[in-house]
Amino acid sequence: MLPVDLHVHSNRSDGTYTPSELVAYAMEKGLAAFALTDHDTVDGLDEAVSYAEKLRQTLSPKQAANKNPSHPAPASPLVPEVIPGIEFSTEYQGQDVHIVGLYIDHHSQAFVKQLQGFVDSRTARNQKMCRLLQEAGIDITYEALLKEFPDSVITRAHYAKYLLNHGYIQSMKEAFDRYVGDRCPCYVPREKVTPVQAVKLILEAKGIPVLAHPILYHMSDERLDTLTAELTAAGLKGIEAIYSTYKPHEERQIRALAQKYHLLLSGGSDFHGSNKPGIDLGSGCGKLFVPYEILENIKNALTNAS
């Protein structure tokens, strides 16, 4: 059965591969499909989709016809389907919670307008963080940051990389420990939507909202159950039950939660390139496998909802 990866990042947020490079790498890894789910942005989707289509058009007729009859969705097993997605960073009772959107209409004017509001908020936050770093003796401006990381949604990982590149620190970890980590002197919290708001935004964009990597929140079973119930009531459709760092008993726990609330299963590597060493596209830490059946169920849910 062909594998898929429904949680992937490019350099348009905090990954290191360009959207086109992700398509090529997904081909190399033999993926039938992958979802580009950059943090709070859809800027890389058109590039990835158009590059995949361009590659499809270059195939010979024999290659183009070489489709797996039991899985007709991918145009060719040699070129992966690119699923338009996003990962919203939200806040729930003072804690980060991420909501992935799959098959979103990323050209929806209302959706794009909402994202622009997030961009404006991030810009103000980044300018303030640069001022704080300047006060700490670091030669940095927001303009210099953008120049060093063009076409990226600036995150704290970019600040850490900038400080490392310019000799202010010896490791990425040091940047978070001294400057931009939570409660550090140069950290400015971001304005965040709630998980319920993110679910509704994704539904309005005709997508499938998925609770991302719930095990990573280290909630009690009761608190995670409450969160899942609240989000399901708001329209949550899926939960990430297959993930790079899950242990077998953790996957069983999330599968049981999905069954309890009649949620679709989702899964992905959370690939970030070299920004997350040891996590590879499609295979995670080495044993990850998300079967195409998972994606088929999501597609069926989309069809039934339309």
Steps between C-alpha positions, in 0.01 A plus 500: 500500500631844408606732784390859555617778732235744621717737705794665321670842519693703243727801527192720469469446875766320703609218270817500289374354169331719241150387395640374169779313675239329718318375191825358359592344834154348539547339157837364613338360815221334301212691662159494333410834660616752756332796668692827512395637839715804567442698818228763456575551129403361160772683308673183378195312376476637147869431438473140620178427311623657175838325520333162550275568202798604288675173586188303412487661158859396428426131553484273200150368411604159635606651832188716521285190452684307768242547771418270785139394423415461868618856572400715201531836677869576435555604138802268493684303765812685387362845583332551838170674545557830681227557758440868581531538874593723791592462868353759734683579822229556759473541875286291734497592869849648474644210300600470134269275299537451125217444254578369151269575208496260202357570153437865581391745234808717539375748240184581697493879541358482852765248603785701347373813675509321837856384434605855413386604844733239648783629280450857624502380861818297444674796338433722802622226734818440299584868492469515878718191546768657278496813716544290815790311343659832402473612861680177595793602279418307184527667161169393345211662319177356371607594147830311541308197630272501196797539266675200654185284489305614193149365437481360854252548781740615769499281811727476802700236313597771250618729781709215639648426158581870447677524836693182422597617151630830638701352783294614798437144624659157471181299443133539414417385853699786646282749313189361665666471840633858501291712266182376330372210710186531708552749785835613354569877484456534122192280464170657402191273502301479180133579472335166446158380402330234707481141375124543450560809284757309294257212446235742378745681269594169338137397461422836339783428256329167419779299662535217748613622847731260685634517855877474450732278711288504820750287692752785478283722722565273800145546625333272746265248340203690642617838367576361153157336493339833593692683228406239241134515602495882478665500157275222369198705602650792303544285188835321538515216245827321568784432742866420438527141619817408308801721571878482487566492874201301627560182692265208420288553813466872415374421151249257652384773739433748219333237283266426790428871539423522128260208529329652803431829321453354148800689365700423188853374550786707363874463513824663401867545563499873586802523269700825525818402318820576691307706756376171649792257473404135507151556357478396135225557249256211492689282746542730801754349740526196273189294572219738410255374238177680417302279258311643205181365657522783755485755217222313322281531810569873517412539132177308550409732786561800273282350228218424744516852641469669160 
